[in-house]
Amino acid sequence: MFHRVLIANRGEIAARVIRACRELGVETVAVYSEADRGAPWLADATATLCIGPAPAARSYLDADAILQAAEQTECRAIHPGYGFLSENALFAARCEQHGITFVGPGPAAIRAMGDKLRAKRTMAAAGLPTIPGSTEPLASAADAARLADEIGYPVLLKASAGGGGRGMRRCDAPAGLPAAYAEAAREAESAFGSSELYLEKYLVGGRHVEFQILADRYGHAVHLGERECSIQRHHQKLVEESPSPALTAEERDAIGRRAASAAASFGYVNAGTLEFLRTERGELFFMEMNTRLQVEHPVTEMVTGLDLVQWQLAIAVGAPLGFRQDEVALAGHAIEFRINAEDPDAGFRPDPGRITAVSDPSAAAPGVAVRWDAGVAPGWRVPPHYDSMIGKLIVHAGTRAEVLEAARSALRALGIQGIKTTVPLHLRLLDDPAFAAGTYDVRTLERSGLVGSVSTEA
């Protein structure tokens, strides 16, 4: 195992990786920006190092500063967490050049899956069904219009170089397509440095289902079940659960094995997630692959009993998986609630500021496993410079009904004060009939009336 690992991230994921390393006896160096000086998670690291001012471009996205920090502190591995540089193929390649292990897939795999069209072609060749639409970049709005006429409206224009809802526009009729194309291209250029777009059929009433895979460097890959991620706003997930209420055990096994096989087919190594859209008719279409640890990985950890961060580190150091697909056992049900510093009743407006109180909810539901993954503490001022997520509440029990009941107690016990958060929305969501029944889809939050104004569109 590595002697010392640099953690190129912040917040709850930095705290999560520090904890996994500590349990393995691995030293950690946590880098931070000036805005995060004195942050709660830094106290648990073996050493800390400031790498720049508050703006992410001059700190957490500054590859030179991070590589210099790793060399200065004699770290032979860098864990990127998620976001920031976690899916940056150039950064992964530079780590290799410096003799530093990037804890994740190699640059070739990141590059292959980072180009969404190339990813679709790769997965189609591996036998996974893909959403009808482009197989090559669109040349113009007229090119998009011709394809939209062929596959039928509504359609989605999407950025080839990125995701997360940026550079994405839905179009329901021909008249709106030129403006949607121009808007999506501008946003894609701004967000990803490329205005390249592709087009897909918009599948009404779909559900967002993803499969977690682990793959070692010896060609062995397994899936660890699926996660349902359909409660979203602006294409950003708010709630995730495993297993999905929509899938049968037979579907899980069939699609999961195909997902793992597809990843192995192009030499993928480490943790990854294949995302699918499930139609109202039950068809599953591949959308994209995330070549990193997911925010929602704890629900998979809870139902499998596997520590995904520790497995990332083990695979990175060269260890084989050591278990077969048939040895992966899923137990019970888990749901994760993302706790964001934002006001759901004001269009999810970010609400950074000083946290005056926060309670640990882990003992709120006796007999049920409640996990609070966070990077905050009373007195900590949430900075306005980064993503608004401050923590994740994960509940695991034998059945989904037990999880829903325990989640109410856990959310009420969390007691974050001083800023607005998504906790009240989650409590309202637990009472929503569609969510309670497990029959929701990606537009449920928009239709539910649980918030004043929300859209699943970018």
C-alpha positions as CSV (number, residue, x, y, z in Angstrom):
1,M,0.0,0.0,0.0
2,F,1.1,3.6,-0.5
3,H,2.9,5.3,2.4
4,R,1.5,8.8,1.8
5,V,-1.4,10.0,-0.4
6,L,-2.2,13.6,-1.5
7,I,-5.9,14.4,-1.5
8,A,-6.6,16.9,-4.3
9,N,-10.0,17.9,-3.2
10,R,-12.0,19.5,-0.4
11,G,-15.1,19.1,1.8
12,E,-16.8,15.9,2.5
13,I,-15.0,13.9,-0.1
14,A,-11.6,15.0,1.3
15,A,-12.8,13.9,4.7
16,R,-14.0,10.6,3.3
17,V,-10.7,9.8,1.6
18,I,-8.7,10.8,4.7
19,R,-10.8,8.3,6.8
20,A,-10.2,5.5,4.3
21,C,-6.5,6.1,4.3
22,R,-6.3,6.3,8.1
23,E,-8.0,2.9,8.4
24,L,-5.4,1.5,6.0
25,G,-2.5,3.1,7.9
26,V,-1.7,5.5,5.1
27,E,-0.6,9.0,5.7
28,T,-2.4,11.9,4.0
29,V,-1.6,15.3,2.8
30,A,-4.7,17.5,2.4
31,V,-4.2,20.5,0.1
32,Y,-6.4,23.5,0.5
33,S,-7.2,27.0,-0.8
34,E,-7.1,30.2,1.2
35,A,-10.9,30.0,1.4
36,D,-10.6,26.6,3.1
37,R,-7.9,27.6,5.6
38,G,-8.9,26.1,9.0
39,A,-11.6,23.8,7.4
40,P,-12.8,21.0,9.6
41,W,-11.6,18.1,7.5
42,L,-8.0,19.4,7.5
43,A,-7.6,18.5,11.2
44,D,-7.8,14.8,10.4
45,A,-5.0,14.8,7.7
46,T,-1.4,13.9,8.6
47,A,-0.3,17.1,7.0
48,T,-1.8,20.1,5.1
49,L,-0.6,22.5,2.5
50,C,-2.1,25.6,1.0
51,I,-2.0,25.6,-2.8
52,G,-3.5,28.9,-3.7
53,P,-6.2,31.6,-3.4
54,A,-10.0,30.9,-3.2
55,P,-10.8,30.6,-7.0
56,A,-10.7,26.9,-8.0
57,A,-8.8,27.8,-11.1
58,R,-6.0,29.0,-9.0
59,S,-6.1,26.2,-6.4
60,Y,-8.0,22.9,-6.8
61,L,-7.8,23.1,-10.6
62,D,-4.2,24.2,-10.7
63,A,-2.4,21.1,-11.8
64,D,1.0,22.6,-11.4
65,A,0.4,23.6,-7.8
66,I,-1.0,20.1,-7.0
67,L,1.9,18.2,-8.6
68,Q,4.4,20.5,-6.9
69,A,2.7,19.9,-3.5
70,A,2.8,16.1,-4.1
71,E,6.5,16.2,-4.9
72,Q,7.3,18.6,-2.0
73,T,5.6,16.3,0.5
74,E,6.9,13.1,-1.1
75,C,3.5,11.7,-1.9
76,R,3.6,8.9,-4.5
77,A,-0.1,8.9,-5.2
78,I,-2.9,11.5,-5.7
79,H,-6.5,10.8,-5.0
80,P,-8.6,13.3,-6.9
81,G,-12.0,12.6,-5.3
82,Y,-14.7,13.8,-7.7
83,G,-15.1,17.0,-9.6
84,F,-12.1,19.3,-10.1
85,L,-9.3,17.3,-11.8
86,S,-10.8,13.8,-11.3
87,E,-11.7,13.3,-14.9
88,N,-8.9,15.4,-16.4
89,A,-7.0,13.1,-18.8
90,L,-4.1,15.5,-19.1
91,F,-3.7,15.7,-15.3
92,A,-3.7,11.9,-15.1
93,A,-1.0,11.8,-17.8
94,R,1.1,14.4,-16.0
95,C,0.9,12.3,-12.8
96,E,2.4,9.4,-14.7
97,Q,5.1,11.6,-16.1
98,H,6.0,12.7,-12.6
99,G,6.1,9.1,-11.3
100,I,3.0,9.7,-9.2
101,T,0.1,7.3,-9.2
102,F,-3.3,8.8,-10.1
103,V,-5.9,6.9,-8.1
104,G,-8.3,6.3,-10.9
105,P,-8.3,5.1,-14.5
106,G,-5.5,5.8,-16.9
107,P,-5.6,8.9,-19.2
108,A,-6.6,6.9,-22.3
109,A,-9.8,5.6,-20.5
110,I,-10.6,9.1,-19.2
111,R,-10.2,10.6,-22.6
112,A,-12.3,7.9,-24.3
113,M,-15.2,8.3,-21.9
114,G,-14.9,12.1,-21.6
115,D,-15.8,12.4,-25.2
116,K,-19.5,11.5,-24.9
117,L,-19.9,10.5,-28.6
118,R,-16.8,8.3,-28.5
119,A,-18.1,6.8,-25.3
120,K,-21.4,6.0,-27.0
121,R,-19.6,4.3,-29.9
122,T,-17.4,2.4,-27.6
123,M,-20.3,1.1,-25.5
124,A,-22.4,0.3,-28.6
125,A,-19.5,-1.8,-29.9
126,A,-19.4,-3.6,-26.5
127,G,-23.0,-4.5,-26.9
128,L,-24.8,-1.9,-24.8
129,P,-27.9,-0.2,-26.2
130,T,-27.5,3.5,-26.7
131,I,-30.1,6.3,-27.0
132,P,-31.1,7.0,-30.6
133,G,-29.3,10.0,-32.0
134,S,-25.9,11.3,-33.2
135,T,-22.9,9.0,-33.7
136,E,-20.8,12.0,-34.9
137,P,-20.6,15.7,-33.9
138,L,-23.2,18.0,-35.3
139,A,-21.9,20.3,-38.0
140,S,-24.6,22.9,-37.6
141,A,-28.1,23.7,-36.5
142,A,-29.3,22.6,-39.8
143,D,-27.6,19.2,-39.3
144,A,-29.3,18.9,-36.0
145,A,-32.7,19.8,-37.5
146,R,-32.3,17.0,-40.1
147,L,-31.5,14.4,-37.5
148,A,-34.3,15.6,-35.2
149,D,-36.8,15.2,-38.0
150,E,-35.5,11.6,-38.5
151,I,-35.8,10.4,-34.9
152,G,-38.7,12.7,-33.9
153,Y,-39.2,15.3,-31.2
154,P,-38.6,16.0,-28.4
155,V,-34.8,15.9,-28.6
156,L,-31.8,16.9,-26.4
157,L,-28.8,18.9,-27.6
158,K,-25.8,17.9,-25.5
159,A,-22.2,19.0,-25.2
160,S,-19.8,16.3,-26.4
161,A,-17.0,17.4,-24.1
162,G,-18.9,17.4,-20.8
163,G,-21.9,16.7,-18.6
164,G,-23.7,17.8,-15.5
165,G,-26.4,19.6,-17.4
166,R,-24.1,22.2,-18.9
167,G,-24.3,22.7,-22.7
168,M,-27.7,20.8,-22.7
169,R,-31.0,22.0,-24.1
170,R,-34.3,20.3,-24.7
171,C,-36.2,21.1,-27.9
172,D,-39.8,20.0,-28.5
173,A,-40.4,21.4,-32.0
174,P,-38.5,22.5,-35.1
175,A,-39.1,26.2,-34.5
176,G,-37.1,26.2,-31.3
177,L,-34.1,24.2,-32.5
178,P,-31.9,27.0,-33.9
179,A,-32.0,29.0,-30.7
180,A,-31.5,25.9,-28.5
181,Y,-28.5,24.9,-30.6
182,A,-26.9,28.4,-30.3
183,E,-27.5,28.5,-26.5
184,A,-26.2,25.0,-26.0
185,A,-23.1,25.7,-28.1
186,R,-22.3,28.9,-26.2
187,E,-22.7,27.2,-22.8
188,A,-20.6,24.2,-23.9
189,E,-17.8,26.5,-25.1
190,S,-17.8,28.4,-21.8
191,A,-17.9,25.3,-19.6
192,F,-15.7,22.9,-21.5
193,G,-13.7,24.9,-24.1
194,S,-15.5,23.2,-26.9
195,S,-18.8,24.1,-28.6
196,E,-19.2,20.6,-30.1
197,L,-22.7,19.2,-29.7
198,Y,-24.6,16.0,-30.4
199,L,-28.3,15.2,-30.4
200,E,-30.3,12.4,-28.8
201,K,-33.9,11.5,-28.6
202,Y,-35.5,12.9,-25.4
203,L,-37.1,9.9,-23.6
204,V,-40.1,11.3,-21.7
205,G,-40.7,9.8,-18.3
206,G,-37.3,8.2,-18.0
207,R,-35.5,7.1,-14.9
208,H,-31.8,7.6,-14.3
209,V,-30.2,4.3,-13.3
210,E,-26.4,3.8,-13.0
211,F,-24.2,0.8,-12.4
212,Q,-21.1,0.9,-10.2
213,I,-18.2,-1.2,-11.5
214,L,-14.7,-2.1,-10.1
215,A,-12.0,-3.3,-12.5
216,D,-8.4,-4.3,-11.8
217,R,-5.4,-4.1,-14.1
218,Y,-5.6,-7.8,-14.9
219,G,-8.8,-7.6,-17.0
220,H,-11.2,-8.6,-14.2
221,A,-14.3,-6.4,-13.7
222,V,-17.4,-6.7,-11.5
223,H,-20.5,-4.7,-11.0
224,L,-21.7,-3.8,-7.5
225,G,-25.4,-3.3,-8.3
226,E,-27.2,-0.2,-9.4
227,R,-28.2,3.2,-8.0
228,E,-31.4,5.1,-8.8
229,C,-30.7,8.8,-9.3
230,S,-33.9,10.2,-10.7
231,I,-34.7,12.9,-8.1
232,Q,-32.8,15.8,-9.7
233,R,-32.9,19.5,-10.3
234,H,-31.1,21.1,-13.3
235,H,-29.8,17.6,-14.1
236,Q,-28.0,17.6,-10.7
237,K,-28.9,14.6,-8.4
238,L,-30.4,15.3,-5.0
239,V,-31.3,11.8,-3.8
240,E,-29.9,8.4,-4.7
241,E,-30.8,4.9,-3.6
242,S,-29.8,1.3,-4.1
243,P,-31.2,-0.9,-5.3
244,S,-33.5,0.8,-7.8
245,P,-37.2,0.3,-7.1
246,A,-37.7,-0.1,-10.9
247,L,-35.3,-3.0,-11.6
248,T,-35.8,-6.7,-11.0
249,A,-33.0,-9.0,-9.8
250,E,-32.9,-10.5,-13.3
251,E,-32.5,-7.1,-15.0
252,R,-29.9,-6.1,-12.4
253,D,-27.8,-9.1,-13.1
254,A,-28.1,-9.0,-16.9
255,I,-27.3,-5.3,-17.3
256,G,-24.7,-5.2,-14.5
257,R,-22.7,-8.0,-16.1
258,R,-22.9,-6.4,-19.5
259,A,-21.7,-3.1,-17.9
260,A,-18.7,-4.7,-16.3
261,S,-17.9,-6.6,-19.4
262,A,-18.1,-3.4,-21.5
263,A,-15.7,-1.6,-19.1
264,A,-13.2,-4.5,-19.3
265,S,-13.5,-4.6,-23.1
266,F,-11.5,-1.4,-23.5
267,G,-9.1,-1.9,-20.6
268,Y,-10.8,0.2,-17.9
269,V,-9.1,0.1,-14.5
270,N,-10.4,1.3,-11.1
271,A,-13.8,2.5,-10.0
272,G,-16.3,3.7,-12.6
273,T,-20.0,4.2,-13.2
274,L,-22.0,3.5,-16.3
275,E,-25.2,5.7,-16.4
276,F,-28.4,4.6,-18.1
277,L,-31.8,6.0,-18.9
278,R,-34.7,3.6,-18.3
279,T,-37.8,4.3,-20.4
280,E,-41.4,3.9,-19.3
281,R,-41.4,0.6,-21.2
282,G,-38.4,-0.7,-19.2
283,E,-35.7,-0.3,-21.8
284,L,-32.2,0.7,-20.5
285,F,-30.1,2.9,-22.7
286,F,-26.5,3.8,-22.0
287,M,-25.9,7.5,-21.6
288,E,-22.3,8.0,-20.4
289,M,-19.6,6.7,-18.1
290,N,-18.1,8.6,-15.2
291,T,-14.5,7.7,-14.8
292,R,-14.2,8.5,-11.1
293,L,-15.7,7.9,-7.7
294,Q,-19.3,9.1,-7.6
295,V,-20.8,11.4,-5.0
296,E,-23.4,8.7,-4.3
297,H,-20.9,5.9,-3.8
298,P,-21.9,5.4,-0.1
299,V,-25.2,3.8,-0.9
300,T,-23.3,1.1,-2.8
301,E,-20.9,0.7,0.1
302,M,-23.9,0.2,2.5
303,V,-25.6,-2.5,0.5
304,T,-22.4,-4.4,-0.4
305,G,-20.2,-3.9,2.7
306,L,-17.3,-2.8,0.5
307,D,-15.2,0.3,1.0
308,L,-14.9,1.7,-2.5
309,V,-12.2,4.3,-1.6
310,Q,-10.0,1.5,-0.1
311,W,-10.6,-0.6,-3.2
312,Q,-9.6,2.4,-5.4
313,L,-6.3,2.6,-3.5
314,A,-5.8,-1.2,-3.6
315,I,-6.3,-1.4,-7.3
316,A,-4.1,1.6,-7.9
317,V,-1.2,-0.1,-6.0
318,G,-1.7,-3.2,-8.2
319,A,-3.9,-5.5,-6.1
320,P,-6.3,-7.8,-7.9
321,L,-10.0,-7.7,-7.0
322,G,-9.8,-11.1,-5.4
323,F,-13.5,-11.9,-5.7
324,R,-15.9,-13.0,-8.5
325,Q,-19.2,-11.5,-9.6
326,D,-21.1,-14.3,-7.9
327,E,-19.5,-13.4,-4.6
328,V,-20.9,-9.9,-4.6
329,A,-23.9,-9.9,-2.3
330,L,-26.4,-7.0,-2.0
331,A,-28.0,-6.7,1.4
332,G,-30.9,-4.4,2.3
333,H,-31.7,-0.9,1.0
334,A,-29.9,2.4,1.2
335,I,-30.8,6.0,0.4
336,E,-28.5,9.0,0.3
337,F,-29.8,12.6,0.7
338,R,-27.5,15.3,-0.6
339,I,-27.4,18.2,1.9
340,N,-26.7,21.4,0.0
341,A,-26.2,24.9,1.3
342,E,-29.0,26.3,-0.8
343,D,-32.6,27.4,-0.6
344,P,-34.9,25.0,-2.4
345,D,-37.8,27.5,-2.2
346,A,-35.8,30.2,-4.0
347,G,-34.8,28.2,-7.1
348,F,-32.1,26.4,-5.2
349,R,-30.2,29.6,-4.7
350,P,-26.8,28.9,-2.9
351,D,-26.8,30.1,0.7
352,P,-23.1,30.2,1.9
353,G,-22.4,31.5,5.3
354,R,-21.5,30.6,8.9
355,I,-22.9,27.4,10.3
356,T,-23.9,28.0,13.9
357,A,-24.9,24.5,14.9
358,V,-24.9,21.0,13.4
359,S,-25.9,17.7,15.1
360,D,-24.6,14.3,14.3
361,P,-27.7,12.2,13.3
362,S,-26.0,8.8,13.3
363,A,-27.9,7.7,16.5
364,A,-31.3,9.1,15.4
365,A,-32.8,5.8,14.4
366,P,-31.9,2.9,16.8
367,G,-31.3,-0.3,14.9
368,V,-30.8,1.4,11.6
369,A,-27.5,2.4,10.1
370,V,-27.3,6.1,9.7
371,R,-24.1,7.6,8.2
372,W,-23.3,11.3,8.0
373,D,-20.5,12.1,5.5
374,A,-19.6,15.8,5.9
375,G,-16.9,18.4,5.9
376,V,-18.5,20.9,8.1
377,A,-18.7,21.8,11.8
378,P,-20.2,24.6,14.0
379,G,-18.4,27.8,13.4
380,W,-17.3,26.9,9.9
381,R,-18.2,29.4,7.2
382,V,-19.3,27.8,4.0
383,P,-17.4,29.6,1.2
384,P,-19.2,30.9,-1.9
385,H,-16.6,29.7,-4.3
386,Y,-17.4,26.0,-4.7
387,D,-20.2,23.5,-5.1
388,S,-22.9,24.0,-2.5
389,M,-23.0,20.4,-1.2
390,I,-21.8,20.3,2.4
391,G,-22.7,16.7,3.4
392,K,-24.6,13.5,2.6
393,L,-27.0,11.7,4.9
394,I,-27.1,7.9,4.1
395,V,-29.6,5.5,5.7
396,H,-29.4,1.7,5.4
397,A,-31.9,-0.8,6.6
398,G,-33.4,-4.2,5.7
399,T,-36.2,-2.7,3.5
400,R,-37.0,0.5,1.7
401,A,-39.9,1.1,3.9
402,E,-37.7,0.9,7.0
403,V,-35.2,3.3,5.4
404,L,-37.9,5.9,4.6
405,E,-39.2,5.8,8.2
406,A,-35.7,6.1,9.7
407,A,-34.8,8.9,7.3
408,R,-37.4,11.2,8.8
409,S,-35.8,10.9,12.2
410,A,-32.3,11.3,10.8
411,L,-33.1,14.4,8.8
412,R,-34.9,16.0,11.7
413,A,-31.9,15.2,14.0
414,L,-29.4,16.7,11.6
415,G,-30.2,20.2,12.9
416,I,-28.0,22.4,10.7
417,Q,-28.4,26.1,11.7
418,G,-27.1,29.4,10.3
419,I,-27.7,28.6,6.7
420,K,-30.5,27.3,4.5
421,T,-30.2,23.7,3.3
422,T,-32.0,21.1,1.4
423,V,-33.1,19.2,4.5
424,P,-36.7,20.6,4.5
425,L,-37.1,19.6,0.9
426,H,-36.0,16.0,1.7
427,L,-38.5,15.8,4.5
428,R,-41.3,16.9,2.1
429,L,-40.0,14.5,-0.5
430,L,-40.5,11.6,2.0
431,D,-44.2,12.4,2.0
432,D,-44.5,12.6,-1.8
433,P,-46.7,9.6,-3.0
434,A,-44.6,8.9,-6.1
435,F,-41.3,8.9,-4.1
436,A,-42.8,6.8,-1.3
437,A,-44.1,4.3,-3.8
438,G,-40.8,4.2,-5.7
439,T,-42.6,5.1,-9.0
440,Y,-40.9,8.4,-9.5
441,D,-38.9,9.5,-12.6
442,V,-36.5,12.4,-13.5
443,R,-39.4,14.9,-13.7
444,T,-41.1,14.0,-10.4
445,L,-39.6,16.9,-8.5
446,E,-40.6,19.3,-11.2
447,R,-44.2,18.1,-11.1
448,S,-44.5,17.5,-7.4
449,G,-45.0,21.1,-6.2
450,L,-42.6,20.4,-3.4
451,V,-40.6,23.5,-4.3
452,G,-41.6,26.9,-5.7
453,S,-39.8,26.7,-9.0
454,V,-37.6,23.9,-10.3
455,S,-36.8,22.4,-13.7
456,T,-35.0,19.3,-14.7
457,E,-33.8,21.2,-17.7
458,A,-30.6,23.1,-17.9
